[in-house]
Amino acid sequence: MADMRTTFCGITFENPFVLAAAPPTDNLEMLRRGYEAGWAGAVMKTTSVPGTPVPLKYPMLTGITHEGRRLFAMGNIDLISEHHADEVCERIATLKREFPEKVTIGSIMGSCRDDWEKLVWMMEEAGADAIECSFSCPQGTLGSKPGAMLGQDIGLVREVTGWIKGAAKRCPVVIKLTPQVADIVEAASAVKAAGGDAVCASNTIPSLMGINLETLRPIPDVGGMTSYSGLSGPAIKPITLRVIAEIARHTGMQITGTGGASTWQDAVEFLLVGARNVQFCTAVMKEGFRIIDHLKDGLLSFMERHNFEKVEDFIGYSLKFITTHDRLPGISKGLSVIDVKKCIRCGLCYVACLDGGHMAIEMDKKRRPHVDREKCVGCGLCAAVCPVSDCIHIEPDVEE
Ligand SMILES: Cc1cc2nc3c(=O)[nH]c(=O)nc-3n(C[C@H](O)[C@H](O)[C@H](O)COP(=O)(O)O)c2cc1C
């Protein structure tokens, strides 16, 4: 049987599936159930020094659904944990006692140097295996833009990582970045330059979730007002994949991946572009801790199908296939190939190509699509809109 163990910052995880800092990791009873279900580790919901005000507002969650009621994205205006570091450290100590083989990671956020240092000492004392530092929550008073995310100020990323590393005696330090920057490589490089052990890539995407067309007020409606949400869930996966790939390609740093993973396939994709493990939040909030069974089964069958003996064999494997547009091989024309046996004659490819492509698909009297080889360039629009899997694919157009 393939070996699902992974290492991150020198710590061994029994599988690459970790609970992200969020409501599922903000309650001891829930954490116990998560570990019992088979998750390899958990990042506690982010905590702060005792006395820090955490003024939560409700409702804090909004869903964007598609195909009926499938949750495609979720927005939250949650803050860090209401439970301060003294309480969270007690939980960490309890979990380390009850589940010594699981990886229990503290997550911290401070608003000045003293806070960050104190939180590091408290986490180490409690027995945390590693410390994740949220540089992607709005920050108290640090920097030139109080209330902005620390991860958006490269100078501060370097400086604060340095403070944290200076304070940490035992625990690896993981910096949780924000994808909301012009150059994620610059941010990760600042962590590396300051001696950070790893990055968590990345986090939710700042978003406005929508407007209620009856009340004309944005959502979530909190007493008639709203503020921007953090977008999570399947919709943000492509953004996360790029962020992980960029950091892996340009810095070689150790990465724990978060943002949009819901299935084992998503997790494998994160690993293939360089993450060493994968954190889950929205998927667990929607489907529960039990998804771990599917994640493990799927990963094992994937590894066996590809003859990978261990996860290490394929971490970062796909990075070598990513390049800049100007270096892509010179395939100048493709051709759309439609499997008429699978086609359900919905006409979506026809309409899309007619008004958004190259007018290269015709429909016969029986609503069967036909591709005009002369007009088709193989742009891929028809395959993108087709609702049937593997019905349309694009081939290089090689004249016989
Ligand atoms: C309700 C909610 C609360 C969260 N709280 C925290 C937090 O306290 N600290 C943190 O670093 N990330 C927090 N996150 C971000 C998650 O850890 C995760 O990085 C993000 O949701 C993207 O992953 P996902 O698409 O699997 O949900 C929170 C996310 C949600 C949805």
The ligand as a Gaussian input file, in Angstrom:
#p B3LYP/6-31G(d) Opt

LIG

0 1
 C      -15.542000      31.349000       8.865000
 C      -14.078000      31.347000       8.621000
 C      -13.195000      31.731000       9.625000
 C      -11.819000      31.746000       9.407000
 N      -10.977000      32.108000      10.405000
 C       -9.635000      32.116000      10.192000
 C       -8.738000      32.443000      11.233000
 O       -9.124000      32.691000      12.369000
 N       -7.405000      32.463000      10.932000
 C       -6.921000      32.165000       9.697000
 O       -5.704000      32.186000       9.490000
 N       -7.758000      31.816000       8.690000
 C       -9.098000      31.786000       8.918000
 N       -9.939000      31.425000       7.895000
 C       -9.371000      31.066000       6.585000
 C       -9.217000      29.546000       6.435000
 O       -8.254000      29.035000       7.335000
 C       -8.809000      29.155000       5.003000
 O       -7.480000      29.577000       4.790000
 C       -9.696000      29.769000       3.941000
 O      -11.044000      29.630000       4.285000
 C       -9.469000      29.137000       2.563000
 O       -9.649000      27.752000       2.580000
 P      -11.020000      27.002000       2.111000
 O      -11.316000      27.432000       0.707000
 O      -10.695000      25.548000       2.277000
 O      -12.083000      27.464000       3.037000
 C      -11.315000      31.375000       8.128000
 C      -12.199000      30.980000       7.127000
 C      -13.566000      30.953000       7.359000
 C      -14.480000      30.502000       6.259000

